[in-house]
Amino acid sequence: MTCRFYREQDVAALIDMATTIEVVEESFRQLGTGGAENVPRQRARAPGFILHGMHASAEYLGSAGWKMYSTVRTGAKFHVGIYDIESGQMIALIEADQLGQMRTAASSAVGARYLAKKPVTQLGLFGSGWQAEGQLTAMATEFPLTQAFVYSRDEGKRQEFAERMSDQLQIEVVPVHDPRQAVEDLPVVVTATTSKHPVFDGNLLAEGALVCAMGCNWAHKREIDVVTVRRADNWVCDSIEACRGEAGDLLLAEEEGYFDWSKGVSLSDVIAGNAIGRNNQDSIVVYKTVGLAIQDVALGTKFLQLAANNPEVGIDLPF
């Protein structure tokens, strides 16, 4: 058994968002029923450099693996390694920026599938970057969206984003100049920013709204304010264990006395039927994601299944 190396363009050619959403949903279900195990992110630092690592096993797929990525001032490099659990052989090394964007977005879409008040034809989006693009694509794949209201601090970027995504998704993407317009009266609000501070006023949330907060995975940062956390009736994490280590949105609210981890549940338990994710139609729900390696391993394994039918994709590595 050889190990093959795959580049970003290979992933983009073979994986679509609809497939990704179904793969990620099943990975959550397996976490909830014992068919998979996830180990949260750890970080090693040097001056100007951070190495981030996380890993998981997917017994239900016969695979396991890790995601490693480095960040420096000029950017990040992502890789996923996949192993066959029967032989212990590493079978793939995958460039994983595209893969990571898609599984992150799919997590929000799966969360909204189980937690949002239906129907969902409109949403608010904070951010106009790479991750925001994935988030909007996933939500438009999952729901019959007609409008999205997008706010980011840079007027030019949000205008360009709105024009590009309107054309790409064939929905009306409206750039707004006031954060209020991306929150009020909307059933879903998604935050996909790099902000260290809350990006909207939680008092503006409609009854029954779902907030998908995915941009922050550092304990000292938050995109949603204490008001949002306090107003929520349900708090759902992609993983309680992972969020307790790095979800600043909730950790800082806990420090201030507005959140208790005993009230939170993992999405895997909601999907497996072991926990309640939404009390009723008027409940405000917060879905907090920091990203899980099981999603990378599951999607990487699905990619390998598709690549097996495309032998021209990838190259063999000498180990």
Number of C-alpha atoms within 10 A of each C-alpha: 9 12 19 19 16 22 17 15 12 19 23 13 11 16 19 13 20 14 15 24 25 15 23 26 20 18 26 27 20 21 22 20 15 11 15 21 17 21 16 20 19 13 12 10 11 8 6 9 13 16 16 16 19 21 24 23 25 24 16 14 16 12 24 28 26 21 26 19 18 17 15 13 8 6 7 13 13 18 21 25 23 28 21 20 16 9 10 11 15 19 22 24 23 23 22 23 18 20 24 24 16 29 28 26 28 29 31 26 28 23 28 22 16 15 29 26 21 14 10 20 16 23 27 28 29 25 26 26 15 14 22 23 20 22 27 26 20 25 27 23 16 18 16 13 20 15 18 27 22 29 28 24 14 11 14 12 16 23 19 13 23 24 15 14 19 16 12 10 15 13 17 17 27 22 24 19 17 13 20 18 19 28 28 20 17 23 23 30 24 25 26 27 23 16 15 16 16 16 21 21 16 21 13 17 25 17 18 24 25 27 33 28 25 28 27 25 22 16 16 14 21 27 21 27 19 21 16 22 22 15 17 20 18 22 26 27 27 23 23 21 14 20 25 15 16 20 25 24 30 27 23 18 20 15 10 10 11 15 19 13 13 8 10 20 22 26 32 25 22 20 22 14 13 14 15 18 27 22 13 12 13 13 21 28 29 28 26 31 27 24 24 25 26 29 29 31 28 27 24 28 25 17 22 20 12 15 19 11 9 12 9 9 18 20 14 13 12 7 10
